[in-house]
C-alpha cells in the first residue's frame, strides 16, 4: 500500500468517484483522532462529514396522492456529474434507526439554473409494504439531514443518443426516464423519441402534465395507457402504437409483471439486443428462511434477526458499515465472505454456506451465521 492509499484508507469509498475528496477526508480523520472529525465538522455545517456523504432536504413536492418529489442539497464530496437514469442511495433516521433504500434520480445534471445544478431530486411512490417510502412521502420535512450514497447504475443513455428511441414505462418506472428526458431537453438534443407509459388512471400518473408539455413542444411523441379504462399493455397494443418498434433502441422500467411482458415481446420479434431494462426491486418469495443471530466478525457485533431482514439491513441496525450499491442484487458491490453458518437468497431460495461469497442486500440468515466483516 503506497502513502496515498494510506492517507485515503479511513474514508475509502465514501465519494467513490472522487479520490481527491476521499484523501482529504482521510487526512482529516487522522488529524482529529481520537475524536471523530464529524464531531468538529458538524459544529460548522451539518452537511460536512469526513466519513459519509450527507444531504439536506430542501423541499417535498406532492406529485400524486401517494407520491412526492424530494429535493435534496448534497453536502461535501457529492458527485454532481452523474448520468441521467442512475440511482442514489438515501439513508433516513426513523425511530432511532438509519434505514437505507435506493431511488432513481429524477433531476437532470446541471439543469437547475437557480442552484447551478447543486441540488438533486428523487421521486418516491409510497408502497403499501414500503416502510421507508411511506415516510419519505408523508413524513419527511424540509431541513432533515439524510445520508447519501454516490450515484450509480448502468441504466443510462449512450453519447451520442440514438437517432430513434423508445421509452416503455409503468408506474414509478417513469422516474429514471424523466431524468433522461429532462436532460435531453436541457441539452437541446434531438432524436425521434416515443414514450409509452402505463398508469392506473390520470390521477396516479406521474409527470403527466410534463409529458404532455414535452409532446406539445415536439420533443417526444407520447401515449399514456390508463389500465383501469383500457387494460394493460400487450404485444398487440405495442405493435399498433409503435409500428417501427424493432428499429428503435428501447429503455424499459417498471414492475416485474410489466417487464416480463416487454421481455417476452422483444424475444418474439428477435430484438432483445435493442432492449435495456431497469428493475426496481427484487421479487421476494416465501423461501422459508428462519432467521437467527448474525455475527459481524471483525466489527465484534451481533444482532438477532428474522427471516425477512437482509444481512445488509441487519448490519446497518447495529452500526456496521457494509458496502452496498443498488440494494437489489444487481451491482455486486455488497459481496462479502460468509465465515460460518448458512444464508438464503431471497430471490430464489438458494442456500449458501460458509466459505462462499454472498450478497448481503438479497440474503437472509438461515440460522446463526457469521460474516467476515
Buried (B, 14 or more C-beta within 10 A) or exposed (E): EEEEEEBBBBBBEBBBBBEEBBBBBBBBBBEBEEEBBBEBBBEEEBBBBBBBBBBBBBEBEEBBEBBBBBBBBBBBBBBBEBBBBBBBBBBBEBEEEEBBBBBBBBBBBBBBEEBEBEBBBBBBBBBEEBEBBBBBBEEBEEEBBBBBBBBBBEBBBEEEBBEBBBBBBBBBBBBBBBBBBBBBBBBEBEBBBBBBBBBBEEEBBBBBEBBEEBBEEEBBBBBBBBBEEEEEBEBEBBEEBBEEBEEBBBBBBBBEEBBEBBBEBBEEEEBEEBBBBBBBBBEEEEBEBEBBBBBBBEBEBBBEBEBEBBBBBBBBBEEBEBBBBBBBBBBEBBEBBBBBBBBBBBBEEEEBEBEEEBBBBBBBBBBBBBBBB
